[in-house]
């Protein structure tokens, strides 16, 4: 079980102690929670290529830390969408003519939208940063140049080292082996000195244009991929729960909370009825996700009553509607001494992403384009400069008067809203500590072979070993698969602001080397 850590003047929580240490260093230097979050994410972009990186996308929620009265409370939370757009050469007809009915999962540049991560860093730092960007990126540059120990989660070195373009990993055979990423260091230095232009219009951008063979244009790379958008929220358990709007799937969390609110689940999380009702709320919220989620979608939060009617309190239901390896991402959070909170999630989509590497810098490229549809006329159809549907869904909780309560989230492909539903319910309704919240056994709806196939069939319920619910769920008609405790069920991080103002946080033990650090 993860222990809850406490601090008074700031806290950072990530999946890697090196990243958490970089974030705390920024707070020690007088930086903001935004500086800490960017510094931590930049280190993860170096040390965790199996989860995230400069070749991926980013979403964030920021609470500015200001004291708010009831009339101003909405203004305290901002949402950042730094998800990339497909290139101007995107051609769905060509993919269909080749026989594809879904976007290619791996080894295909057409599933690689222009990465939004660096644009996200630039936007977050410009609006909320206090330290020079070069200082914020310095720890990541140091790790890339001097080396870092391979994470036990990186996977077999023989696999990653054998991929074309993955030269940085050729000699990695076991956890703890030292890895250096000089190309990534050059890219980070370019960002530090030239901002987003140093990256997108520099060495990395030139390599991406060459790889694309017409998929991208120089104008595509000159177009920023970061937008400040209006966050969305619902009231739940006496608080306001916030997330990012579409093209993020975060609305599934809010809709499930709305459905759950009137189902009156038991207050004992070991009771299979508790899990049954959360599963049913998540299933009812998401059954039409494939048709409903696209970049212009209006979150269907007003459908909660109708969807709640689909839930059977005692039996597994199969809501009418369209049919419906774990996705790898990293989630981190930071709170500074002034009360600013950042909930940030950044991803390659699945594992190392597309398994394509930009050849000059060695940066692995995401495959977030797998979220696009190839159905002609679909609102999420693959096409020029479109954003794909996204699994990334950070969360933030405020008190009714606008004060920050919590920043929390997880990796986990399609399962992110389901996992955060469990975290929020345990934290706000059951009053569990952050350590209890992140350590408790979890369930997810079956995600299929890619981690992104939940809604393509009637999903089973996958539960962690040593859970208390299996027989009770089977007795209610659920198809239940028991899987080992670990990354399949996400890496969650939580920082909670106690009534005293003390920060309480916990890092998910499933990440093995995660760390929550305070000051």
C-alpha positions in Angstrom: 0.0 0.0 0.0 1.2 3.5 -0.8 1.7 5.8 2.1 0.2 9.2 2.2 2.8 11.9 2.4 2.2 15.4 3.9 3.7 18.8 3.1 2.8 22.4 3.7 4.6 24.5 1.1 4.3 22.4 -2.1 4.1 18.9 -3.5 4.8 17.0 -6.7 3.6 13.5 -7.6 4.7 11.5 -10.6 5.6 8.0 -11.7 9.3 8.6 -11.5 11.3 9.9 -8.5 13.7 11.7 -10.9 10.7 13.7 -12.3 9.2 14.4 -8.9 12.7 15.7 -7.7 12.9 18.0 -10.7 9.4 19.4 -9.9 10.4 20.0 -6.3 13.6 21.7 -7.4 11.5 24.3 -9.3 9.4 25.0 -6.2 12.5 25.4 -4.1 13.8 28.0 -6.7 10.5 30.0 -6.3 8.8 28.5 -9.3 5.1 27.9 -9.6 3.2 24.6 -9.8 3.2 25.1 -13.6 7.0 25.3 -13.6 7.1 22.2 -11.5 4.7 20.3 -13.8 6.6 21.3 -16.9 10.0 20.3 -15.4 8.6 17.0 -14.2 7.0 16.2 -17.5 10.2 17.2 -19.4 12.2 14.7 -17.2 9.6 12.0 -18.0 9.9 12.8 -21.7 13.5 11.7 -21.3 13.2 8.8 -18.8 9.8 7.4 -19.7 9.6 6.9 -23.5 7.4 3.9 -22.8 4.7 6.3 -21.6 5.2 9.8 -22.9 7.6 12.2 -24.6 8.1 15.1 -26.9 6.5 13.1 -29.6 3.1 12.9 -27.8 0.2 15.1 -26.7 -0.8 16.9 -23.5 -3.8 18.1 -21.6 -3.9 20.0 -18.3 -6.1 21.7 -15.8 -4.9 24.6 -13.7 -6.3 26.1 -10.6 -4.8 29.5 -10.2 -4.7 29.3 -6.4 -6.5 32.6 -5.9 -9.1 33.0 -3.1 -12.5 33.0 -4.8 -16.0 34.0 -3.6 -19.0 32.2 -5.0 -19.5 34.6 -7.9 -16.0 34.2 -9.3 -15.4 30.5 -8.7 -15.7 29.4 -12.4 -12.7 31.7 -13.3 -10.3 29.8 -11.0 -9.9 26.7 -13.3 -8.5 26.8 -16.8 -8.1 23.9 -19.3 -5.3 23.4 -21.8 -5.8 21.3 -24.9 -2.4 20.6 -26.4 -3.4 17.7 -28.7 -2.0 17.7 -32.2 -3.7 17.8 -35.5 -3.4 15.5 -38.5 -1.2 16.9 -41.3 -2.6 18.7 -44.3 -1.8 15.6 -46.4 -4.2 13.4 -44.4 -6.2 11.3 -46.9 -8.9 8.9 -45.6 -9.7 7.7 -49.1 -6.2 6.4 -49.6 -6.3 4.4 -46.4 -9.7 2.9 -47.3 -8.4 2.1 -50.8 -5.6 0.1 -49.1 -8.2 -1.9 -47.3 -8.2 -0.2 -43.9 -11.4 0.1 -42.0 -9.6 1.4 -38.9 -6.5 3.6 -38.5 -3.3 1.7 -38.5 -2.1 1.0 -35.0 1.7 0.8 -35.4 4.5 1.6 -37.9 2.4 4.1 -40.0 3.1 7.8 -40.1 -0.5 8.5 -40.9 -1.5 7.7 -37.3 0.9 10.4 -36.1 -0.7 13.8 -35.7 1.7 16.7 -35.2 2.8 16.2 -31.5 1.3 18.8 -29.1 3.5 18.3 -26.0 6.0 21.1 -26.6 3.2 23.5 -27.5 1.6 22.5 -24.2 4.7 23.3 -22.2 5.1 26.6 -24.0 1.5 27.6 -23.3 1.5 26.5 -19.7 4.8 28.2 -19.0 3.8 31.5 -20.7 0.6 31.8 -18.7 1.6 30.5 -15.3 5.4 30.1 -15.2 7.7 32.2 -13.0 11.2 30.8 -13.8 13.0 31.1 -17.1 12.1 28.2 -19.4 15.8 27.2 -19.6 15.9 26.7 -15.9 12.7 24.6 -16.0 14.1 22.3 -18.7 17.6 22.0 -17.2 17.0 18.8 -15.2 15.6 17.0 -18.2 18.5 18.2 -20.3 21.0 16.9 -17.7 19.4 13.5 -17.6 19.3 13.2 -21.4 23.0 14.2 -21.7 24.5 12.5 -18.6 22.2 9.5 -18.6 19.6 7.9 -16.4 18.8 4.4 -15.1 16.3 2.4 -17.2 12.9 2.0 -15.5 11.8 -1.5 -14.6 8.6 -0.7 -16.6 10.4 0.0 -19.9 10.1 -3.5 -21.1 12.6 -5.9 -22.7 15.6 -4.1 -24.0 15.9 -6.6 -26.8 12.6 -5.4 -28.1 13.0 -1.7 -27.9 16.6 -1.8 -28.9 15.8 -3.7 -32.1 13.3 -1.0 -33.4 14.5 1.1 -36.4 15.6 4.4 -35.1 15.8 3.4 -31.4 19.5 3.7 -31.2 19.4 5.3 -27.7 18.1 1.9 -26.3 20.3 -0.5 -28.2 22.4 -1.5 -25.1 19.5 -1.6 -22.6 19.1 -5.1 -21.3 17.8 -4.7 -17.7 16.4 -2.2 -15.3 19.1 0.2 -14.0 21.2 0.1 -17.2 22.3 3.7 -18.1 20.6 5.4 -21.1 21.7 8.6 -22.8 19.5 10.4 -25.3 21.7 13.1 -26.9 19.1 13.8 -29.7 16.4 14.5 -27.1 18.9 16.7 -25.2 19.4 18.8 -28.4 15.7 19.1 -28.9 15.2 20.3 -25.3 18.0 22.8 -25.7 16.3 24.1 -28.8 13.0 24.5 -26.8 14.9 26.3 -24.0 16.5 28.8 -26.4 13.9 29.1 -29.1 10.6 28.1 -27.6 8.2 26.1 -29.7 9.8 27.3 -33.0 13.1 25.8 -31.9 11.4 22.4 -31.8 8.7 22.4 -34.5 10.7 24.5 -37.1 14.1 23.1 -36.1 15.8 19.7 -36.2 12.8 17.7 -35.1 10.4 19.4 -37.4 12.7 18.9 -40.4 13.0 15.2 -39.6 9.2 14.9 -39.2 8.6 16.5 -42.6 11.0 14.1 -44.2 9.3 11.1 -42.6 5.9 12.3 -43.6 6.5 12.2 -47.4 3.7 14.8 -47.8 1.7 14.0 -44.7 2.8 17.3 -43.2 3.6 20.8 -44.5 5.8 23.5 -43.0 2.5 25.4 -42.2 1.3 22.4 -40.2 4.4 22.7 -38.0 4.1 26.5 -37.7 0.5 26.2 -36.4 0.4 26.0 -32.6 -1.3 22.9 -31.2 -2.2 24.4 -27.7 -5.5 26.1 -26.9 -6.9 27.3 -23.7 -10.5 26.0 -23.6 -13.4 26.2 -21.2 -13.3 23.3 -18.7 -16.4 21.3 -17.9 -17.7 20.2 -14.5 -20.4 18.5 -12.5 -21.3 18.6 -8.8 -20.6 15.4 -7.0 -20.3 14.5 -3.3 -20.6 18.1 -2.3 -17.7 19.3 -4.6 -17.2 20.4 -8.2 -15.3 17.9 -10.3 -13.6 19.4 -13.4 -12.1 17.9 -16.6 -11.2 18.9 -20.1 -13.9 19.0 -22.9 -13.9 17.1 -26.2 -11.9 16.0 -28.0 -11.0 14.6 -24.6 -13.1 11.7 -23.3 -13.2 13.4 -19.8 -16.9 13.9 -20.1 -17.3 10.2 -19.5 -16.1 10.7 -15.9 -18.5 13.6 -15.3 -21.5 11.7 -16.9 -20.8 8.6 -14.8 -20.7 10.7 -11.7 -24.0 12.3 -12.6 -25.5 8.8 -13.2 -24.0 7.4 -10.0 -25.3 10.4 -7.9 -28.8 9.1 -7.6 -28.0 5.3 -7.5 -27.1 5.5 -3.8 -24.1 3.1 -3.8 -23.2 1.5 -0.5 -20.4 3.1 1.5 -18.4 -0.1 1.8 -16.1 -0.4 -1.3 -15.6 -4.1 -0.5 -19.4 -4.6 -1.2 -19.8 -6.0 -4.8 -22.8 -3.8 -5.1 -20.6 -0.7 -4.8 -18.5 -1.9 -7.8 -21.5 -3.1 -9.7 -23.1 0.3 -9.6 -19.9 2.1 -10.6 -19.4 -0.4 -13.5 -23.0 0.2 -14.6 -22.6 4.0 -14.4 -19.4 3.9 -16.5 -20.9 1.5 -19.0 -24.1 3.7 -19.4 -21.9 6.8 -19.8 -19.8 5.4 -22.5 -21.8 3.0 -24.6 -22.1 5.6 -27.5 -18.6 7.0 -27.2 -17.4 5.9 -30.7 -20.2 7.9 -32.3 -20.4 10.8 -29.8 -16.8 11.8 -29.2 -15.1 14.2 -31.6 -13.4 17.6 -31.4 -16.7 19.6 -31.9 -18.8 17.4 -29.6 -21.1 18.9 -27.0 -20.6 16.8 -23.8 -24.0 15.0 -23.3 -24.1 15.7 -19.5 -27.9 16.4 -19.8 -28.5 12.7 -20.7 -27.7 11.4 -17.2 -31.3 10.8 -16.2 -32.1 8.8 -19.4 -28.9 6.8 -19.1 -29.5 6.1 -15.4 -32.8 4.5 -16.4 -30.7 1.9 -18.3 -29.0 0.7 -15.1 -30.3 -2.4 -13.3 -29.3 -2.1 -9.6 -29.0 -5.9 -9.3 -28.0 -7.2 -12.8 -25.5 -6.5 -15.5 -27.2 -4.4 -18.1 -26.3 -4.0 -21.8 -27.5 -0.4 -22.8 -29.0 -0.2 -26.2 -26.9 1.7 -28.7 -23.9 1.5 -31.0 -21.5 -1.3 -30.2 -19.0 -0.2 -28.4 -2.2 -4.2 -24.1 -2.9 -1.2 -22.0 -2.6 2.3 -23.4 0.5 4.0 -22.0 0.4 7.6 -20.7 1.8 9.4 -17.7 -0.2 11.5 -15.3 1.4 14.0 -12.8 0.2 16.7 -10.5 1.7 19.6 -8.6 0.6 22.1 -6.0 2.7 25.1 -4.9 2.8 27.1 -1.7 0.5 29.7 -3.1 -2.2 27.1 -3.7 -1.9 26.8 -7.5 -2.6 23.3 -8.6 -1.8 21.6 -11.9 -3.3 18.3 -13.2 -1.4 17.3 -16.2 -1.5 14.2 -18.5 0.8 13.5 -21.4 1.0 10.5 -23.6 2.3 8.5 -26.6 -1.1 6.8 -26.8 0.0 3.1 -26.6 3.4 2.2 -25.1 6.2 3.7 -27.1 3.5 5.0 -29.5 3.7 4.3 -33.2 7.1 2.6 -32.8 8.4 5.2 -35.3 11.3 7.4 -34.3 12.1 10.8 -35.7 15.6 9.9 -37.1 17.6 13.0 -36.1 16.6 13.3 -32.5 15.5 9.7 -31.8 12.2 11.0 -30.4 9.6 8.3 -30.5 6.3 9.4 -32.1 2.9 8.8 -30.7 0.0 7.1 -32.5 -2.9 9.2 -31.2 -4.3 9.2 -34.7 -5.7 5.7 -33.9 -8.6 7.6 -32.4 -9.8 8.8 -35.8 -12.6 7.0 -37.6 -12.4 5.8 -41.2 -16.2 5.7 -41.6 -17.0 8.2 -44.4 -18.7 11.3 -43.1 -18.1 10.4 -39.4 -17.6 13.6 -37.3 -14.2 12.1 -36.1 -13.1 11.0 -39.6 -9.4 11.3 -40.3 -8.7 14.4 -42.3 -6.4 17.4 -42.7 -5.7 19.4 -39.5 -8.3 17.5 -37.5 -7.9 16.5 -33.9 -8.6 12.8 -33.1 -10.8 11.7 -30.1 -8.6 11.5 -27.1 -8.5 9.2 -24.1 -6.6 11.7 -22.0 -8.7 13.1 -19.2 -7.1 14.9 -16.2 -9.3 15.8 -13.2 -9.4 18.5 -10.6 -11.7 19.0 -7.6 -12.8 22.3 -6.0 -14.9 23.2 -3.0 -18.2 24.9 -3.8 -16.6 28.3 -3.0 -13.9 27.7 -5.6 -11.0 26.6 -3.3 -8.8 23.8 -4.6 -9.5 20.4 -3.1 -7.6 17.9 -5.2 -5.7 17.3 -8.3 -5.8 13.7 -9.5 -5.7 11.4 -12.6 -4.2 8.3 -14.1 -2.9 6.7 -17.2 -4.8 3.8 -18.7 -6.1 4.2 -22.3 -9.9 3.9 -22.5 -10.1 3.1 -18.8 -9.0 6.5 -17.5 -12.5 7.9 -16.7 -13.4 4.6 -15.0 -10.3 4.6 -12.8 -10.8 8.3 -11.9 -14.4 7.5 -11.1 -13.2 5.1 -8.5 -10.6 7.6 -7.2 -13.1 10.4 -6.9 -15.7 8.2 -5.2 -13.2 6.8 -2.6 -11.7 10.3 -1.9 -14.9 12.4 -1.7 -17.7 10.0 -0.8 -15.8 7.4 1.3 -13.3 9.8 2.8 -10.3 7.6 2.2 -6.7 9.0 2.3 -4.8 9.5 -0.9 -2.6 6.4 0.0 -5.7 4.3 0.4 -7.3 5.7 -2.8 -4.3 4.9 -5.1 -3.5 1.5 -3.5 -7.0 0.0 -3.5 -7.8 -2.8 -6.0 -9.5 -1.6 -9.2 -11.7 -2.7 -12.0 -11.8 -1.6 -15.6 -14.0 -2.4 -18.5 -12.2 -4.7 -20.9 -10.0 -2.7 -23.3 -9.2 -5.2 -26.0 -5.8 -5.9 -27.5 -4.8 -2.3 -28.1 -6.1 -0.7 -24.9 -8.5 1.4 -27.0 -11.2 -1.1 -28.0 -13.5 -0.9 -25.0 -16.5 0.4 -26.8 -16.3 -1.9 -29.9 -18.2 -4.7 -28.1 -20.0 -5.4 -24.8 -17.1 -5.1 -22.4 -16.2 -7.5 -19.7 -15.1 -6.4 -16.3 -11.4 -6.9 -15.5 -10.5 -6.8 -11.8 -7.2 -6.9 -10.0 -6.2 -10.0 -8.1 -7.1 -10.1 -4.4 -10.2 -8.0 -5.1 -13.3 -8.6 -3.0 -15.9 -8.4 -5.8 -15.4 -11.2 -8.3 -18.0 -13.7 -7.1 -20.5 -10.9 -6.4 -20.1 -9.4 -9.9 -20.4 -12.8 -11.5 -23.6 -13.4 -9.5 -25.0 -10.2 -11.0 -24.3 -11.4 -14.6 -21.0 -9.7 -15.3 -18.3 -11.5 -17.3 -15.3 -11.1 -15.0 -11.6 -11.6 -15.7 -9.1 -11.4 -12.9 -5.7 -10.0 -13.8 -2.5 -9.3 -11.9 -2.1 -6.2 -9.8 -0.2 -3.7 -11.9 0.0 -1.2 -14.8 -3.1 -2.6 -16.6 -5.1 -0.8 -14.0 -3.3 2.6 -14.3 -0.8 4.7 -12.5 -2.8 7.1 -10.5 -1.5 10.2 -8.6 -3.4 12.2 -6.0 -2.7 15.5 -4.1 -5.4 16.5 -1.7 -5.6 19.8 0.2 -6.7 19.1 3.7 -8.9 21.6 5.7 -5.8 22.7 7.5 -4.1 23.7 4.2 -1.7 20.8 4.5 -1.1 18.8 1.3 -1.6 15.1 1.4 -0.4 13.1 -1.6 0.3 9.6 -2.8 2.0 8.0 -5.8 0.6 4.8 -7.3 2.6 1.7 -6.2 1.9 0.1 -9.6 4.4 2.5 -11.1 7.2 0.9 -9.0 9.4 4.0 -9.0 6.8 6.6 -8.5 7.3 9.3 -5.9 5.4 12.0 -4.1 7.7 14.7 -2.7 6.9 17.8 -0.7 8.5 20.8 0.8 
